[in-house]
Structure formats: C-alpha cells, structure tokens
Amino acid sequence: PAGGILFLLLEKEDAHVRFHAWQSIFFTAVFVILMMAIRLMEMLFGLLAGLLGSAIGDLDWLLFLASGSVLVICLVKAYQGEKWEIPFGLASFSGVGLGACDMSCESLSR
C-alpha cells in the first residue's frame, strides 16, 4: 500500500488519482489478510494432516494469480482513464469515513 499512500499524500485535488490510490490500499490490505489466513490454515492443517495442509497451501498460488490478474486490469483501466471498481471496492467503504466519500461516482464523472 506504500504507492497508494504516497499518491494520497502527493495528490490532494485529483479525484481520479485519489480513487485509484484508495483502491490500491484496500486491495493490498485484503490481499495481505487473505494470504495470512491461508498460511495460518496451511500451518494448522499441515500439523493435523500433511496432505490437507499441502492442498490448502496451493490456494496461495491461486490467490497470487488472481490478484495479479486484477492488478493488470486495474493498471490498464487507470491508464485508459476509466474508473473500474474492484467488487469489494470503495462503494463498500463509502460510509466508513475513511476519506473515500469524496471519490463517489459523481465526482469522478465530472
């Protein structure tokens, strides 16, 4: 999330840049939490049954490939100037008070 935080600090007015910075921060946070959960399940189930732990360990590769695909889509859409929101994106957090409220669809379409 360092890139997202950097762009939030540097860019105060461009809603398009701020939207993508917030989305980067949230996406990275969710990715890290899911990876930690998979690793924890892999350790726990690996102790109980080696094969089950190994199977769960393969989930991290799927998560890595999926997140890489989403990252490429986000990069292409941002480069094209489009707003493409990740399904768990800013609309989900609009009422949380994290500063995402100023990046609503209306402010981006102006």
C-alpha positions as CSV (number, residue, x, y, z in Angstrom):
1,P,0.0,0.0,0.0
2,A,3.0,2.3,0.0
3,G,2.3,3.5,-3.5
4,G,-1.3,4.3,-2.7
5,I,-0.3,6.1,0.5
6,L,2.3,8.1,-1.4
7,F,-0.2,9.2,-4.1
8,L,-2.7,10.2,-1.4
9,L,-0.1,12.4,0.3
10,L,1.1,13.9,-3.0
11,E,-2.2,14.4,-4.8
12,K,-4.8,16.5,-2.9
13,E,-7.2,17.5,-5.7
14,D,-7.4,14.9,-8.5
15,A,-10.3,12.6,-7.6
16,H,-9.3,10.1,-10.2
17,V,-5.8,9.7,-8.7
18,R,-7.2,9.6,-5.2
19,F,-9.8,6.9,-6.1
20,H,-7.1,4.6,-7.5
21,A,-4.8,5.3,-4.5
22,W,-7.6,4.3,-2.1
23,Q,-8.5,1.2,-4.2
24,S,-4.8,0.2,-4.2
25,I,-4.6,0.5,-0.4
26,F,-7.8,-1.5,0.2
27,F,-6.9,-4.2,-2.4
28,T,-3.4,-4.7,-0.8
29,A,-4.9,-4.9,2.7
30,V,-7.4,-7.6,1.6
31,F,-4.7,-9.5,-0.3
32,V,-2.4,-9.5,2.8
33,I,-5.1,-10.6,5.1
34,L,-6.2,-13.4,2.8
35,M,-2.6,-14.6,2.4
36,M,-2.1,-14.6,6.2
37,A,-5.3,-16.6,6.6
38,I,-4.2,-19.2,4.0
39,R,-0.8,-19.5,5.6
40,L,-2.3,-20.0,9.1
41,M,-4.7,-22.6,7.8
42,E,-1.8,-24.3,6.0
43,M,0.2,-24.5,9.2
44,L,-2.8,-25.7,11.3
45,F,-4.0,-28.4,8.8
46,G,-0.4,-29.3,8.0
47,L,0.1,-30.4,11.6
48,L,-3.1,-32.4,11.5
49,A,-2.9,-34.0,8.1
50,G,0.1,-33.3,5.8
51,L,-1.9,-33.7,2.6
52,L,-4.7,-31.3,3.6
53,G,-2.1,-28.7,4.6
54,S,-0.4,-29.1,1.2
55,A,-3.7,-28.7,-0.6
56,I,-4.5,-25.5,1.3
57,G,-1.0,-24.3,0.5
58,D,-1.9,-24.4,-3.2
59,L,-4.6,-21.8,-2.6
60,D,-2.0,-19.1,-2.1
61,W,-0.8,-19.6,-5.7
62,L,-4.4,-19.2,-6.9
63,L,-4.8,-16.1,-4.8
64,F,-1.5,-14.8,-6.2
65,L,-2.5,-15.4,-9.8
66,A,-6.0,-13.8,-9.2
67,S,-4.6,-10.7,-7.6
68,G,-2.0,-10.4,-10.4
69,S,-4.8,-10.5,-12.9
70,V,-6.8,-7.9,-11.1
71,L,-3.7,-5.7,-10.8
72,V,-3.2,-5.8,-14.6
73,I,-6.8,-5.0,-15.2
74,C,-6.6,-2.0,-12.8
75,L,-3.4,-0.7,-14.4
76,V,-4.9,-0.9,-17.9
77,K,-8.2,0.7,-16.9
78,A,-6.4,3.5,-15.0
79,Y,-4.1,4.2,-17.9
80,Q,-7.1,4.4,-20.2
81,G,-8.7,6.9,-17.8
82,E,-11.5,4.6,-16.9
83,K,-12.9,4.1,-13.4
84,W,-13.1,0.3,-12.8
85,E,-14.0,-0.6,-9.3
86,I,-12.9,-3.8,-7.7
87,P,-16.1,-5.6,-6.4
88,F,-15.2,-5.0,-2.8
89,G,-14.0,-1.5,-3.6
90,L,-14.8,2.0,-2.4
91,A,-18.5,1.8,-2.7
92,S,-18.4,-0.8,0.1
93,F,-16.4,1.6,2.3
94,S,-18.2,4.8,1.4
95,G,-19.9,5.1,4.8
96,V,-16.9,4.2,6.9
97,G,-15.5,7.7,7.0
98,L,-12.1,6.8,5.5
99,G,-12.0,9.7,3.2
100,A,-13.4,7.7,0.4
101,C,-16.6,9.7,0.4
102,D,-15.1,12.5,-1.8
103,M,-14.5,9.9,-4.5
104,S,-18.0,9.0,-5.4
105,C,-19.1,8.2,-8.9
106,E,-20.4,11.7,-9.3
107,S,-17.1,13.4,-8.5
108,L,-15.3,11.1,-10.9
109,S,-17.7,11.7,-13.8
110,R,-17.2,15.5,-13.8
